């Protein structure tokens, strides 16, 4: 079973012309997105501030101060954490593919909303 490749976009060609490649992140997987982890750090810092005005101007200033305070070391640490999660996921990919190949879900386009999809199991009855 081979996973489909991503579509090549204009940005991919632009990045390649400048010596870079795009990294596709799985949707809804914040553990593989360093930016999401930095957001958690920033939100924690901002929430820890006491007596913060509810005025948008004041919040914006506080947010910009905290954005500017993120260090290269913090980014590097977050990227290392993401790499560990990615390597762990990759080490289990074959195992997950093996399990997923044993499950077949059939859902016809002609089925109405009241019918249920059928689930088939492999010969040994395993999922």
N, C-alpha and C positions, 0 to 999 in steps of 0.2 A: 504494500500500500504506500503510495507516494503522496505527499502533501502538495497541494497546488502552489505554484510560485506566484508571487505578487505581480501585479500589473506594473509595467515600467511606465513611469510618468515623466513629463517634461522636466520636472525638478531633478529626477535621477540623472538625466543627461547633463543638466547644468552642473550638478555637483560633481559628476565624473570629469567634466572638462576642467574643474578646479581641484582635482585630486581628492575628492571626498566621496563617500557613499552614504546613502540614506539607510537608517536602521528602522525597520518596521516593528512597532511595538504592538503586542496583542491588545485588542480593545478590552477595557475593563480589567486590566491587570496592573494595578498601581505598584506592585512589588517589583515590576520590571521597568519602571519609569522613574528615573532619578528626580525628575522635576516634581513628581507627586510627593516624593519623600522630602524634598526641600520645602514644599508647601506645608507639610505637617510641622516641620521645624519652625517655619515663619508663623503659622497660626498659633502654635504653642507659645512662642515669644510674645506675640501681640496679645493673646488672651491673658498672659501673666501680668501685663501692665495694669496697675491700679489707678483708679480715678481718671479713666480715659474719657474724654468728651465723646458724645455721640454725634458730633458734627462731622459731616463728610470730609471737610477740609482737614480737620485734626486727625481723623483716621487715615486719610491719604498720606499725610506727613509721617505718621507713625509707621505705616506700611512701607513707605519709601526708605525710611531710616533702617528698618529691619531688612529690606531687600539688599540695601547697600552693605549691611553688616555680615552677610553670608560670605564666608571665607573660601578660598581655594581648597583649604584642608577639609572643610565640611563637604564641599562638592566631591572631593576625592574619596572621602569616607563613604558617602552615599553611593557613589559609583562602585566602590568595592563591595558594598552590601548587595547591590543589584547583581553584580557579577557572581557572587556566591549563590544567590537565588537562581540565577539563570543556569549556572553549572549544575545545581541540584536538579532543576527541572529537566535539563538535557540528559542527565544520567538516568532519569526515570522515564524518558520519552518512549523508549522501546517497550518497556513494561506497560505503559499506558496504552500505547498503540495496540499491543497484544490483547489487552482487556477490551478495548473498544472494538476491535475486529470481531470479537465473539458476540457482539450485540448488533442485531439488525433491526432497524425500525422501519416498517412499511407504512407510509401514509399516502394514499392516492389523492390527487387533486380533486377527484370527483366525490370524495367522501364529504358528507356534510358534518357540521359541528357536533352532531349528536353521536356519531360513530367514534369508536376508539381505534387508535393505531394498534397494529399487531406488533408484538415483540417476539423475535425468534432467538433461540439459544443454540449454541453449538451442539454437536453430537453427544457430548458428555453431560449436557444440561447445565454447564457452567455459564455464568454471566461474564 
